[in-house]
Structures are given as C-alpha cells and as structure tokens.
Amino acid sequence: QVVFLEQRVTELEKDTAANGEQHSRLRQENLQLVHRANALEEQLKEQELRADQTLLEEIKKQRELLSKMEREKSIEIENLQARLQQLDDENGELRSCVPCLRASIERLE
C-alpha cells in the first residue's frame, strides 16, 4: 500500500505541477488579453474623438455654406427688388407719356 500511496503522491505532484503550469499560462494569456482590450479601448476612444471632431468640422462647414447662400440670396433679392422698382418707375413714366403721345397722334391725323 505504501507503493500505491507513493504512486498517488507522484501523480498528485504531476497534476499539481501541470495545474501550476496551466494556471501560469492562463494568467499570462489573461494579462495579454487585458492589455489588448485596453489598447482596443484606447483606439476606440481616439476614433470616437476623431469622428466627433470630423462631425463638428462638417457642421461648421455646412453652417458657413448655408450662411453664404443666405447672404447671396439676400443680395439677389435686393437686386431684384431694385430692378423691379426701376421697371415700375420706368413703366410709370411711359404711362404718363401715353396721353401726350395720343394727343400728338390725333393732331397729326
């Protein structure tokens, strides 16, 4: 029975050594995975920051473009209103000449 117990102790020592090696290997693998997860989280934060910056730049660009278009539209409206006023004035002048011209035509006939 002593031989059996010695064999059993030897087996347990081997199992303990194997378990220790496996535990050490798993701890090392876990450490690598933790480092990898941290690196990926940092990379994700950087990408989110860049995406936010890009979005803010695009929003600013679009607002500036919209503002420019509104200014151009306002200028065009002012120009068209001035042209309309000019044409109204010209039309009024021409209408005021109509009676004189009709009188001249009647005299010539």
VOPAGU-2260 file (C-alpha; in pm, 1 decimal, decimal comma):
REM VOPAGU-2260
SITE   aa  ch    i         X         Y         Z
SITE  GLN   A    0       0,0       0,0       0,0
SITE  VAL   A    1     296,9     231,5      53,2
SITE  VAL   A    2     386,5     188,8    -312,9
SITE  PHE   A    3      33,0     280,4    -408,9
SITE  LEU   A    4      45,4     588,8    -190,2
SITE  GLU   A    5     384,1     686,0    -334,8
SITE  GLN   A    6     242,3     649,3    -686,5
SITE  ARG   A    7     -59,1     850,3    -586,6
SITE  VAL   A    8     161,3    1124,4    -437,0
SITE  THR   A    9     369,3    1126,4    -756,7
SITE  GLU   A   10      53,4    1158,3    -967,5
SITE  LEU   A   11     -74,4    1438,6    -747,0
SITE  GLU   A   12     261,1    1618,4    -771,4
SITE  LYS   A   13     249,0    1587,2   -1151,3
SITE  ASP   A   14    -110,0    1711,1   -1155,7
SITE  THR   A   15     -16,2    1999,6    -927,0
SITE  ALA   A   16     279,4    2089,7   -1148,8
SITE  ALA   A   17      62,2    2064,7   -1461,2
SITE  ASN   A   18    -209,0    2272,0   -1296,0
SITE  GLY   A   19      52,3    2526,3   -1189,4
SITE  GLU   A   20     185,3    2549,1   -1544,7
SITE  GLN   A   21    -165,9    2578,6   -1683,6
SITE  HIS   A   22    -253,3    2841,6   -1424,1
SITE  SER   A   23      62,7    3036,3   -1508,1
SITE  ARG   A   24     -11,0    3008,0   -1881,2
SITE  LEU   A   25    -370,7    3120,8   -1830,0
SITE  ARG   A   26    -257,7    3415,9   -1615,6
SITE  GLN   A   27     -13,2    3518,6   -1887,9
SITE  GLU   A   28    -281,6    3481,5   -2155,6
SITE  ASN   A   29    -525,9    3679,3   -1942,0
SITE  LEU   A   30    -267,9    3955,7   -1896,0
SITE  GLN   A   31    -213,3    3971,4   -2272,0
SITE  LEU   A   32    -589,4    3985,5   -2330,8
SITE  VAL   A   33    -628,4    4264,3   -2074,0
SITE  HIS   A   34    -352,1    4463,8   -2245,4
SITE  ARG   A   35    -515,0    4400,6   -2583,2
SITE  ALA   A   36    -856,7    4507,1   -2450,8
SITE  ASN   A   37    -705,7    4824,5   -2304,0
SITE  ALA   A   38    -531,7    4902,9   -2633,4
SITE  LEU   A   39    -856,5    4848,3   -2824,6
SITE  GLU   A   40   -1048,2    5070,8   -2581,9
SITE  GLU   A   41    -789,2    5345,2   -2626,1
SITE  GLN   A   42    -806,5    5304,8   -3003,5
SITE  LEU   A   43   -1186,4    5324,4   -2988,6
SITE  LYS   A   44   -1170,5    5644,0   -2779,4
SITE  GLU   A   45    -930,6    5800,3   -3030,1
SITE  GLN   A   46   -1154,6    5703,3   -3321,6
SITE  GLU   A   47   -1461,2    5841,6   -3143,8
SITE  LEU   A   48   -1274,7    6165,9   -3075,1
SITE  ARG   A   49   -1168,5    6193,4   -3439,8
SITE  ALA   A   50   -1524,0    6117,4   -3552,6
SITE  ASP   A   51   -1659,6    6387,5   -3320,4
SITE  GLN   A   52   -1403,6    6637,5   -3449,5
SITE  THR   A   53   -1485,9    6549,1   -3809,6
SITE  LEU   A   54   -1857,0    6588,2   -3737,3
SITE  LEU   A   55   -1804,5    6927,9   -3573,0
SITE  GLU   A   56   -1591,5    7043,0   -3866,6
SITE  GLU   A   57   -1856,9    6926,6   -4113,7
SITE  ILE   A   58   -2132,8    7100,8   -3915,7
SITE  LYS   A   59   -1926,7    7421,9   -3912,0
SITE  LYS   A   60   -1859,5    7390,2   -4284,9
SITE  GLN   A   61   -2228,1    7335,3   -4362,2
SITE  ARG   A   62   -2332,9    7629,3   -4143,3
SITE  GLU   A   63   -2081,6    7855,5   -4317,4
SITE  LEU   A   64   -2205,6    7736,1   -4656,1
SITE  LEU   A   65   -2567,6    7794,4   -4554,0
SITE  SER   A   66   -2480,7    8141,9   -4425,7
SITE  LYS   A   67   -2303,7    8223,5   -4752,3
SITE  MET   A   68   -2600,8    8102,8   -4955,4
SITE  GLU   A   69   -2840,3    8308,8   -4741,4
SITE  ARG   A   70   -2624,6    8620,8   -4789,9
SITE  GLU   A   71   -2614,6    8561,0   -5166,3
SITE  LYS   A   72   -2991,6    8506,3   -5171,9
SITE  SER   A   73   -3046,2    8826,2   -4974,8
SITE  ILE   A   74   -2826,4    9023,7   -5215,2
SITE  GLU   A   75   -3008,0    8872,9   -5513,4
SITE  ILE   A   76   -3346,2    8963,9   -5361,9
SITE  GLU   A   77   -3227,0    9320,8   -5300,7
SITE  ASN   A   78   -3104,0    9345,1   -5660,0
SITE  LEU   A   79   -3430,9    9207,0   -5795,1
SITE  GLN   A   80   -3633,0    9446,0   -5578,2
SITE  ALA   A   81   -3423,7    9738,2   -5703,5
SITE  ARG   A   82   -3473,4    9622,7   -6062,5
SITE  LEU   A   83   -3847,7    9585,1   -6002,9
SITE  GLN   A   84   -3863,2    9937,1   -5859,6
SITE  GLN   A   85   -3667,9   10066,7   -6157,9
SITE  LEU   A   86   -3905,6    9895,4   -6400,1
SITE  ASP   A   87   -4209,2   10025,8   -6206,6
SITE  ASP   A   88   -4069,4   10379,7   -6226,0
SITE  GLU   A   89   -3999,2   10339,3   -6596,4
SITE  ASN   A   90   -4347,2   10198,7   -6652,0
SITE  GLY   A   91   -4498,4   10496,9   -6467,5
SITE  GLU   A   92   -4300,2   10739,3   -6683,2
SITE  LEU   A   93   -4409,7   10563,6   -7000,2
SITE  ARG   A   94   -4774,2   10560,8   -6889,0
SITE  SER   A   95   -4756,8   10932,2   -6817,4
SITE  CYS   A   96   -4635,7   10989,1   -7174,8
SITE  VAL   A   97   -4924,1   10796,9   -7332,5
SITE  PRO   A   98   -5181,6   11083,4   -7324,2
SITE  CYS   A   99   -4930,0   11327,6   -7475,6
SITE  LEU   A  100   -4841,2   11082,1   -7748,3
SITE  ARG   A  101   -5209,2   11012,0   -7823,9
SITE  ALA   A  102   -5273,5   11384,7   -7849,0
SITE  SER   A  103   -4978,9   11420,1   -8085,8
SITE  ILE   A  104   -5106,4   11132,2   -8297,5
SITE  GLU   A  105   -5454,0   11285,7   -8315,0
SITE  ARG   A  106   -5308,7   11620,0   -8423,7
SITE  LEU   A  107   -5106,2   11451,6   -8693,0
SITE  GLU   A  108   -5407,5   11269,9   -8829,5
